[in-house]
Amino acid sequence: MVFVSKKVIKGKPRYYLEKSLRFPDHKTKKFSVYLKDYSADKPSDLAKYKEILNDKVIEAQKEFVIKYYKKDYIFTEETLKKLENIKVGYEEVLKKLTKQQLKDLLDRFTVNFTYESNAIEGNSLTLKDVTFIIKEGKVLKNKDLREVYETLNTRKAIDILFAGKFKINNKDIIKLHSILIENTGVAERYKRFPNFLLGRNLETTPPEKVEAEMNKLVSWYNENKELHPLQLATIFHGKFERIHPFEDGNGRVGRLLINVILMEKGYPPLIIRKTQRIKYFNALQAFDNKHFDKLYRFVLGKYKDTFEKFFMIYIKYLD
């Protein structure tokens, strides 16, 4: 929050526009700009000062990201700068759109995410079907009821996601799964029987070890905050899909968890499209074989694509 502060220096009042920002290391830093022509009796236009202050904050954020997060041959310093520019653009969109404009944007994102994520798992509803179900909240005639509920449930989950009410812990992961599979006949708990992945030479975690492996995964997440949120989300996703903790719905839960991690840190969400299904599964297969770079590059690409198609188009229209 931006505010004006007053200091008395050598008996004269001086005014500053200030803002405090908390960084991922939990340290808070205050930024300020001297208001040269400001007085309590006759406040001046603060627009230009807000812009100067905002630029200072953005530069500090970029410097922090470069110093704080681990770098490697994929998550390079240049990549981290680009990711921070995306975050800044996303923040500007959220701040400057009206409530109705923002609702329209998030509705469009929700429809597309729901359609694409469910289609990856074989849901046959069209984008037109999904749009109608989400906007009208009605069940379509002559459609598979399970597919309709998967759509309605995903909408409910995304609403909670944008409200910032999901965290990375076992309780919320199980809650997210329960929302997604409501009225579909899938058990609302970790799996009790083994499951197998078609097209991937991988033995998922056996039922009796799922809870312990999920505890390890959550602990790993909490112990590796020095990784950039996108890198953290990518590895978390790969590990989660390898465990495959639920009877069904693991892919849909896993893709939402990517966005839980990103949005908790202020980064925009992403969409993985059904047209990229084979590349996506191949990237997960490579991850299973400890070749992380393929999944890194895939998720980076989807992240940039989503930002360009859902958020960047608004930036040139912002004041």
Backbone hydrogen bonds, N-H to C=O, Kabsch-Sander energy under -0.5 kcal/mol:
donor,donor_aa,acceptor,acceptor_aa,energy
3,F,18,E,-2.3
5,S,16,Y,-2.9
7,K,14,R,-2.9
9,I,7,K,-0.7
9,I,12,K,-2.8
12,K,9,I,-1.6
14,R,7,K,-3.3
16,Y,5,S,-2.4
17,L,33,V,-2.8
18,E,3,F,-3.4
18,E,16,Y,-0.6
19,K,31,F,-2.3
20,S,1,M,-0.5
21,L,29,K,-2.5
23,F,21,L,-0.5
23,F,27,K,-2.8
26,H,23,F,-2.5
29,K,21,L,-2.5
31,F,19,K,-3.1
33,V,17,L,-2.0
35,L,15,Y,-3.0
36,K,34,Y,-1.2
38,Y,35,L,-1.2
39,S,42,K,-0.6
50,K,46,L,-2.7
51,E,47,A,-1.9
52,I,48,K,-1.8
53,L,49,Y,-2.8
54,N,50,K,-2.7
55,D,51,E,-2.1
56,K,52,I,-1.9
57,V,53,L,-2.2
58,I,54,N,-2.5
59,E,55,D,-2.3
60,A,56,K,-2.0
61,Q,57,V,-2.3
62,K,58,I,-2.3
63,E,59,E,-2.4
64,F,60,A,-2.3
65,V,61,Q,-2.6
66,I,62,K,-2.2
67,K,63,E,-1.8
68,Y,64,F,-3.5
69,Y,65,V,-1.8
70,K,226,E,-2.3
72,D,75,F,-1.3
76,T,74,I,-1.7
80,L,76,T,-2.5
81,K,77,E,-1.9
82,K,78,E,-2.0
83,L,79,T,-2.4
84,E,80,L,-2.0
85,N,81,K,-2.2
86,I,82,K,-1.9
87,K,83,L,-1.9
88,V,84,E,-2.5
89,G,85,N,-2.4
90,Y,86,I,-2.4
91,E,87,K,-2.4
92,E,88,V,-2.2
93,V,89,G,-2.0
94,L,90,Y,-2.3
95,K,91,E,-2.1
96,K,92,E,-2.1
97,L,93,V,-1.8
102,L,98,T,-2.9
103,K,99,K,-2.3
104,D,100,Q,-2.4
105,L,101,Q,-2.2
106,L,102,L,-2.7
107,D,103,K,-2.4
108,R,104,D,-2.1
109,F,105,L,-2.3
110,T,106,L,-2.7
111,V,107,D,-2.5
112,N,108,R,-2.0
113,F,109,F,-3.2
114,T,110,T,-2.6
115,Y,111,V,-2.4
116,E,112,N,-2.6
117,S,113,F,-2.9
118,N,114,T,-2.1
119,A,115,Y,-2.2
120,I,116,E,-1.8
121,E,117,S,-0.7
121,E,118,N,-0.6
122,G,119,A,-1.8
123,N,118,N,-2.2
130,V,126,T,-2.6
131,T,127,L,-2.4
132,F,128,K,-2.1
133,I,129,D,-2.6
134,I,130,V,-2.6
135,K,131,T,-2.5
136,E,132,F,-2.7
137,G,133,I,-2.0
140,L,138,K,-0.5
143,K,140,L,-0.9
148,V,144,D,-2.0
149,Y,145,L,-2.7
150,E,146,R,-2.3
151,T,147,E,-1.5
152,L,148,V,-2.5
153,N,149,Y,-3.0
154,T,150,E,-1.8
155,R,151,T,-2.0
156,K,152,L,-1.9
157,A,153,N,-2.3
158,I,154,T,-2.5
159,D,155,R,-2.1
160,I,156,K,-1.7
161,L,157,A,-2.2
162,F,158,I,-2.7
163,A,159,D,-1.0
164,G,161,L,-1.7
165,K,160,I,-2.0
169,N,167,K,-1.4
173,I,169,N,-2.2
174,I,170,N,-2.4
175,K,171,K,-2.0
176,L,172,D,-2.7
177,H,173,I,-2.1
178,S,174,I,-2.4
179,I,175,K,-2.1
180,L,176,L,-2.1
181,I,177,H,-1.8
182,E,179,I,-0.8
184,T,181,I,-2.0
186,V,181,I,-0.7
189,R,187,A,-1.4
191,K,245,P,-3.2
197,L,202,L,-0.6
198,L,196,F,-0.6
200,R,197,L,-1.5
202,L,200,R,-2.2
204,T,195,N,-0.6
204,T,202,L,-0.7
205,T,242,R,-0.7
205,T,243,I,-0.6
209,K,206,P,-2.2
210,V,206,P,-0.6
210,V,207,P,-1.1
211,E,207,P,-0.5
213,E,209,K,-2.5
214,M,210,V,-2.7
215,N,211,E,-2.1
216,K,212,A,-1.9
217,L,213,E,-2.2
218,V,214,M,-2.4
219,S,215,N,-2.2
220,W,216,K,-2.8
221,Y,217,L,-2.4
222,N,218,V,-2.1
223,E,219,S,-1.5
224,N,220,W,-0.6
224,N,221,Y,-1.0
227,L,224,N,-1.7
231,Q,228,H,-0.5
232,L,228,H,-3.1
233,A,229,P,-2.6
234,T,230,L,-1.9
235,I,231,Q,-2.3
236,F,232,L,-2.5
237,H,233,A,-2.3
238,G,234,T,-2.3
239,K,235,I,-2.6
240,F,236,F,-2.8
241,E,237,H,-2.7
242,R,238,G,-1.4
243,I,239,K,-1.8
244,H,240,F,-2.6
247,E,189,R,-0.6
253,V,249,G,-2.4
254,G,250,N,-2.8
255,R,251,G,-2.3
256,L,252,R,-1.5
257,L,253,V,-2.2
258,I,254,G,-1.3
259,N,255,R,-1.1
260,V,256,L,-1.9
261,I,257,L,-2.1
262,L,258,I,-2.1
263,M,259,N,-2.7
264,E,260,V,-1.7
265,K,261,I,-0.9
265,K,262,L,-0.8
266,G,263,M,-1.2
267,Y,262,L,-2.6
271,I,302,K,-0.5
273,R,271,I,-0.6
276,Q,273,R,-1.7
277,R,274,K,-1.7
280,Y,276,Q,-2.8
281,F,277,R,-2.7
282,N,278,I,-2.5
283,A,279,K,-2.2
284,L,280,Y,-2.1
285,Q,281,F,-2.4
286,A,282,N,-2.3
287,F,283,A,-2.1
288,D,284,L,-2.3
289,N,285,Q,-1.1
290,K,287,F,-2.3
291,H,286,A,-2.7
292,F,290,K,-0.8
294,K,291,H,-0.5
296,Y,292,F,-2.3
297,R,293,D,-2.6
298,F,294,K,-2.0
299,V,295,L,-2.6
300,L,296,Y,-2.6
301,G,297,R,-2.2
302,K,298,F,-2.1
303,Y,299,V,-2.5
304,K,300,L,-2.3
305,D,301,G,-2.4
306,T,302,K,-2.4
307,F,303,Y,-2.0
308,E,304,K,-2.3
309,K,305,D,-2.1
310,F,306,T,-2.2
311,F,307,F,-2.1
312,M,307,F,-3.3
314,Y,311,F,-1.6
315,I,311,F,-0.6
315,I,312,M,-0.9
316,K,312,M,-0.7
317,Y,314,Y,-1.5
318,L,315,I,-1.5
